[in-house]
Amino acid sequence: MELVEGDGVLLRVDSTVEEFVLEAAQHHCQEGFWEREVICRMEQYSNIAHIFSTYESRVGDTESDPVARGIKSVQVLCHGKR
């Protein structure tokens, strides 16, 4: 995970999946956490599609200023009817 401080300094924080889940759950259960998709782009070739989903994360309520933005990248495969 990478975090940017207010002065623009990039920090790197390493944790296991379990550590991340515990820390995030404690904070987000108290404060609230929302993630909203901003743009979704899909590219398809034959039976394989690659999806790029740009999102914004918010803490506090759904209309607060975004605290983070990112892109999820997913590949999906159609075999038969699925």
N, C-alpha and C positions, 0 to 999 in steps of 0.2 A: 504494500500500500504506500502511496506517495502523498504527502501533504505539503501544501504551500503555506508558509507563514505569511503574515501580513506584510512583511518587507520583501516578499517575493522569493525568499530562500526556500529551495526545495529540500524537503526532508524525506527520508525513507524509513518506514517502520515495518519490521518483519514480525509476523506472528503466525501461529498455526491456525487452521480453520476453527478449531475449538476455542482458542483464545479470542479470535475475532468475534465469534458468535456470542460468547459470554460478555465481552466488553460492549458490543453493540446493543445487545438485548437490555443490559442495565440502563444504558443511556436512552435508547429509543423508547423503551416502555414508559419512562418518566416524561420525556419531552415530546414524543410523537415523531414519526418519520414517514415521509411520503416521497415517492419517486414517480415522475411523470414523463412519459415519452414525448419528445419534441418533434422528432423526424424519424421516419422509418424508410429505409431504402432496401430493395431486394434486387439481386441480380441472379438470373437463372440460366443454366446451361444444361440442356437435356433434363435428367432427373435429379439434378443437384441444384439447390438454391443457397445463396449466401445472403444473410440478412444483417444489416447494420442498423441498430436502434440507438439513436442519440437521446439521452435522458438528462433530466435535472432532478436533483435531490433537495428536499426541503425538510427542515426540522422546526417543530413548533406547531405550525398549521399549514394547510394546503396553499395558502396565499402568501406565505412568508417568502423572503428573497431566497433564491437558490444558494445552498451551501457547497454544492459540487455539481459538476457536469461530467458526463462520460459517454462512451460508446460501447455498447454490447455487440459482439460479433458472434453470430450463430450460423452453423451450416446444417441444412436439413436435406434428407434424401428421400425421394419417393420411390418405393418399390411396390409395384402393383397398384393397389387402390389407396395406399396410405403414404 
